[in-house]
Amino acid sequence: MLKYQIPLYKPYINYSESRNVGQCLKTKWISSKGEFVQKFENKFKRLFNYKHAISVSNGTAALHLAVMALGIKKGDEVIVPSLTYVATANVVSYAGAKVVFADVNLNDWQISIDSIKKNITKKTRAIILVHLYGQPCNLDPIIKLAKKNKIKIIEDCAEALGSKYNNNFVGSLGDISAFSFYGNKTITTGEGGMVVCKDKKIYKIILKLKSQGLNLESKKYYDHDVVGYNYRMTNICAAIGLAQLSKLNLIIKKKIDIFTKYKKILSKHFIRLHDQNKNTRHTFWLVNILCKNLNQKKKLINYLKKKSIETRPIFGPMHKLKMYRTKKNFKNSEFISNTGISLPSYPSLKSNEIKYICHQIIKFFKKDE
């Protein structure tokens, strides 16, 4: 296995995470019960001013619970951007509903309101807005459209913790929102996720579903009155998450600074980056650039690999996958996927490493002209 000199990502972890995990081991509270779970949820709520926050085992579980809590079922349709990670589409299928894809905007890579309008039917129950790579969607017009058509909004904030739209944190404007704390996310719990919502009824549904359908108001043991799931977060994961939240502002500052350094060098050579929209705060989960075409992208990835720089292609469009294949044309999703590359973006990335990466990219493009 190739050991990269400069990996794509690594978490920003130090003593505070080790101390909290050590406390879990010392007290023997290592599963889903323990002080850190509630502490993590409470701190998460306070930081972002969310009304309800429920920790879960991973980001996919968070999205699945969001879909289930809204009562989405067989016969319903949910609009999802084609350019996203596969979990966004899969959770709709878990519920037995139909995934309906929409294209994205070429300028910001976020779901296109024009494409949403073309795909709304009488069966549309929800739209999942993915704040892709940390850039918020243009929420206001989409929420206005959704309200007009009595459609629910799910925010997929897996890649956008701390991102803002019109000075509001993402996750605060939809009906229900999901976050991921996988090892390469802005903050990590190893594996983990969070569901946030405003409605107390939805909050209670999520609590029940994540704990095997346990009737939380019953005095009986093992009183499960609906089919549920084991989606609970462990005390160890929450302990890591609590320590990570204390570093969040620093991590975001570092990531914005990393993008700024990439942009300063690469934009001089007319290399296109996934930049920030007005009235938003993009947290740059990963810094991305665009090549001319698919062939050039593949060659650049291989070239950088030989230089010990790990990169990753942009997500593949969902409408091209075997289980979701459609004849519809989503040209922007396909273009961005065919030409986009994610660059090393971890918070501890050094200035000299960014300069080295940029030097190699520029060198490649000059040779490939």
C-alpha positions, 0 to 999 in steps of 0.5 A: 500500500502506497504511503503518501508523503502528503495524504488527502486527509487526516484528522486533527487530533491531540491529547484532549481526545486521548484524555476523554477516551481514557476516561471512558476506559477508566469508568468502563462506560464504553458503549452507548450509555455514559456522560460523554454522549449527552455532553456532546449533544448538548455542546453541539446544540449550543454551538450552532443554536439547534433546538434538538440534536441526536447523536447516532452511529454514522452519517448514513444513519443520520440521513436514514433517520431523517427520511424515516422521521418524516414518514417517507415511504413506498410510493413517495418521491424524494429529489436528490442531487445527482452529484453527491455521495451514494448514501444520500440516494441510498437512504431514500431507497431504504425507505422504499421511496423513489429517488428522483435526481436533479442536476447541479449548478456549474458555478457552485456545484449545488443542486439546481432550483431549475432542475428541482422544478422540472422534477417535482410531481404530486408524489414529491415528499422531500428534497435533500439539499447536499451542501457539497464539499462545504459550500452551502446551497442557495437555500432561500429560493429552494425553501420557498419553492418547497413550502409552496408545494408542501415539500419537506427539506432535509439538509445533508450537512455531512461535509459542511459543519460550520458552513453558513448561509446568510449568516445562519449555520447550515442545518438550521433552515430545513425541516431536519438535518444530518451530519457526519463525523467520519474520520475525514470530516471537519470534526471526527468521532471515528464513526458517528453522526448527528440529526438535528431538528426543530419539531419535538414530535420528530425529535421523539420519533428519531430517539425511538427509531435509533434505539430499536423502536423502544417505547421511551415512555413505557415503564416496562423493560423491552417494550418495543412498539415499532420496528427500529434500528441500532443507530446509537453512538458510543460513549467513546465516539462521543468523547472524541467528538466533545474534544473535537468541538473545542477545536472546531473554530480553529479547524475551520480557520485553518481550512479556509486559510488552506483554500486561500493559499491554494487559490493565491497560487493556482488562480494565477495560472487560470486553474479553476477552483471550487470557490465560495458563493456570496452571502455564504461561508464555505468551510472547504471540507476538501479543496477542489480543482477542475481539469479540461476533461476526463483524460486530463483528470486521470493523468493528473491524479496519476502524476501527483501519485508519483509525486507522493501526493494523494488526491481523489476524484470528485464523486461520480454522478448517481444517475450513472450507477447501476441501481439508479441508472437513468436516461436523463441528462445531467450535464453539469453533474457529469462535467464536474465529476469527469473533471474534478479532483480533490486536493490534500485539505487536512487542517495541519497541512503546511504552507510549504506542502501547499506550495509543493502541491501547487508547483506539481499541478502547475508543472503538469498543466504546462506539460499537458498544454 
